Amino acid sequence: MNRLSKRQQAIVSLCEKHKTSIDVGCDHGYVGAELLKLEKTEFLIATDISEKSLLKAQKLFQKEKLKNAKTVCANGLDFENSFAEQIIIAGMGGKNITDILENYKHKDKILRLILQPMKEVALLRKYLNKNNFFIEKDIVICDKKKFYHIFSVRQGKQNLKSINIHFGVCLSPQSEDFYLWLNEKEQKIKKITQKMPKDNEKLKTFQKCLDEIEKIKQNKKQTA
Ligand SMILES: C[S@@+](CC[C@H](N)C(=O)[O-])C[C@H]1O[C@@H](n2cnc3c(N)ncnc32)[C@H](O)[C@@H]1O
């Protein structure tokens, strides 16, 4: 049995072949170990802000004799010799991810970023859009009844519209998991708006979201 969850497998599948990769917030180190085994990276730097988490990764790399893996205890990418072509930041909040990228001294030289925010997904898209990052792939994965967004990103201008910031860059055609997530989101918004007084200022924003969802659904019907 594969020890990686469906979410982690999707992260690995979006990673490319690069000389050096950094797995920021590696915890147990499963994602990085898989990258080395699949030869998607020659060298791996696995980092974590928590010594305890990093110890798990160190033990795993030793046990599996993964000699090209180095571990670093650091906040984000704030450490010596932190350049890598490919960077994976998964399993933390979107705001935390933007802070890590914003403080990264080699941010303009990254070739590939694989990002998986647990929350503040739109905020992360907005940040990437404003900071010369181009989201090439933007997928939704349903793993044990929870939805996860995963991006594959490179350098470049994109000019995302509001609908893309809120619902994703690649809206059509999308996976079944994406449409399940979209339905769940629609139900949640409807539930909130039903209880709101008609003069609530936020109603307009929610209605705009519902209109955007309807647009995506119509688009799906037309392309089916
Ligand atoms: C939920 S785990 C995700 C583990 C793995 N990346 C994955 O997706 O399966 C989040 C990890 O990120 C680490 N973390 C949180 N903020 C961090 C930061 N600013 N810098 C480095 N690591 C961080 C935590 O200590 C924890 O081990």
The ligand as an SDF file (V2000), in Angstrom:
LIG
                    3D

 27 29  0  0  0  0  0  0  0  0999 V2000
    0.1430   19.6610    7.9910 C   0  0  0  0  0  0  0  0  0  0  0  0
    1.8620   19.5300    7.9150 S   0  0  0  0  0  0  0  0  0  0  0  0
    2.0710   19.2170    6.1770 C   0  0  0  0  0  0  0  0  0  0  0  0
    3.1760   18.2430    5.8910 C   0  0  0  0  0  0  0  0  0  0  0  0
    3.4910   18.0160    4.4330 C   0  0  0  0  0  0  0  0  0  0  0  0
    3.9810   19.2260    3.8040 N   0  0  0  0  0  0  0  0  0  0  0  0
    2.2750   17.5120    3.6830 C   0  0  0  0  0  0  0  0  0  0  0  0
    1.6710   18.3070    2.9420 O   0  0  0  0  0  0  0  0  0  0  0  0
    1.9180   16.3570    3.8360 O   0  0  0  0  0  0  0  0  0  0  0  0
    2.4230   21.1980    8.0440 C   0  0  0  0  0  0  0  0  0  0  0  0
    3.9010   21.2940    8.4240 C   0  0  0  0  0  0  0  0  0  0  0  0
    4.3480   22.6100    8.1170 O   0  0  0  0  0  0  0  0  0  0  0  0
    5.2210   23.0470    9.1450 C   0  0  0  0  0  0  0  0  0  0  0  0
    5.2380   24.5200    9.0830 N   0  0  0  0  0  0  0  0  0  0  0  0
    4.2450   25.3860    9.3810 C   0  0  0  0  0  0  0  0  0  0  0  0
    4.6520   26.6550    9.1770 N   0  0  0  0  0  0  0  0  0  0  0  0
    5.9390   26.6000    8.7330 C   0  0  0  0  0  0  0  0  0  0  0  0
    6.9030   27.5690    8.3510 C   0  0  0  0  0  0  0  0  0  0  0  0
    6.6310   28.8610    8.3810 N   0  0  0  0  0  0  0  0  0  0  0  0
    8.1220   27.1450    7.9420 N   0  0  0  0  0  0  0  0  0  0  0  0
    8.4120   25.8200    7.8990 C   0  0  0  0  0  0  0  0  0  0  0  0
    7.5540   24.8550    8.2620 N   0  0  0  0  0  0  0  0  0  0  0  0
    6.3170   25.2410    8.6650 C   0  0  0  0  0  0  0  0  0  0  0  0
    4.6150   22.4450   10.4090 C   0  0  0  0  0  0  0  0  0  0  0  0
    5.5590   22.3490   11.4580 O   0  0  0  0  0  0  0  0  0  0  0  0
    4.1590   21.0620    9.9160 C   0  0  0  0  0  0  0  0  0  0  0  0
    5.1390   20.0770   10.0770 O   0  0  0  0  0  0  0  0  0  0  0  0
  1  2  1  0
  2  3  1  0
  2 10  1  0
  3  4  1  0
  4  5  1  0
  5  6  1  0
  5  7  1  0
  7  8  2  0
  7  9  1  0
 10 11  1  0
 11 12  1  0
 11 26  1  0
 12 13  1  0
 13 14  1  0
 13 24  1  0
 14 15  1  0
 14 23  1  0
 15 16  2  0
 16 17  1  0
 17 18  1  0
 17 23  2  0
 18 19  1  0
 18 20  2  0
 20 21  1  0
 21 22  2  0
 22 23  1  0
 24 25  1  0
 24 26  1  0
 26 27  1  0
M  CHG  2   2   1   9  -1
M  END
$$$$
